[in-house]
Amino acid sequence: MQLIKIAFIIILLISSISAQCFHHPNNIYASLEIVECNWNSGLDVTDTSSHQEASEEMFQVQFNCEIGDKVTCDKVLGQFKKAANMITSTFIFNTPIKVNVSYYDFCTVYPANLCGDLSGAAYPSQFYALQDDDGLTRLYPQSLVKQFKFSNAPKYNEFDINAEFNSVSNFWFEQDSIKINPDQEDIYWTICHELIHGLGFYNRWMGYQINPIALIPTTALINPDGSVPRNNLFNTNSSFVEFMMDKYTILLSNGTQISLFTRQLNTFFNDHKSSVFNDVFIKSPQFKFAQELLVLATTPNSLGLLPRNSRNFLSDAFILETSMPTFEQGTSLIHVDFKTYINTNDFLMTYRSVDGNNAKQMVLNGGNYSGGPIGPRLKLMMETFGYATAENPNPYKPLPFKPSPTPDVTSKSNETINHNASSGCTLYIIKKN
Ligand SMILES: [Zn+2]
């Protein structure tokens, strides 16, 4: 019994790794995702031997440095302050963002054969189901929901973003004033990248079965108050739900929203009261949409993010990472295309940096963009999601909380879909009977 329990915990740990964004793709992560179940924060690290705070007013970091080396702890904190300054100089927050950061030896928590390869991860601590202007309910990260200042918002988590960084990773620190080695990663790049995930550059498409035969949106249990704690994600008995970022994800072949697939997949629940994790789903007419999604997610240049006010989806889309030959959860789709952007000013959200290049060099390589690591396409997408900037002070807002939000899986039989390829939009026309 004890052995079974240990094995189960290890599987949960590995699947939890895959649910976050680490920069080292490995089949094992994706293949084990399917076994992730509701579980109570086995990864929580409670030992905070050193605990400092970095408050850059609107971006507050609680830093738990769990190594004995105070000099290194101070260097990490310094890089966090720099990242916080950079983010607050780009985005305008009206409510402080609170980040809980742990810096510790991952090998004390993750399996020994994996821990050395992982550098860091960050994710929104909690999501909220909000209704978008296209009628779909999507999961928004707490950091952004707070900025909307809805009057009837549920109680928020203390922290908006949870982040962890590996103290045994071969990080380069600017403060050392020595040249970066070819095998090193600039911790500043890692921190900036991960914080952007934490702010909601985040989705959760999942391979269906161990060797994926299809791709599905995550299933999630939405609490009656609209909140979705991370433990509610991948609830096997729930319907499919999208994240904020999915609203803007389009097919680069014709500009269709990927949400069209989610809408179609959710019609499964009109016909069946069962979970999708069984043969009934595989044999259903909806399954072909999940198969198509897998093809898209593993075909280069097939999906992208379309920013607000776009006129041409081909030239305006921020191309997503779909070049991995097999779908890698935590790498595919949650990043922008490495090949297209690594040598541009929008390098930050590629799934990895170029070892031996620090963030400053990468900004220079990309044309020395004035915004630093947050490139123009990334900034435009974050604005599109709903973050305010000096150039876009009144961004899009979803509808306020409803008393009992539920995913929109109501009758789709009355809908016709009109693909407007030239504008990159998909229009839903509801026919009244
Ligand atoms: Zn990432």
Residues whose N, C-alpha, C, O or C-beta is under 5 A from the ligand:
A	BS01	ZN	C21 G330
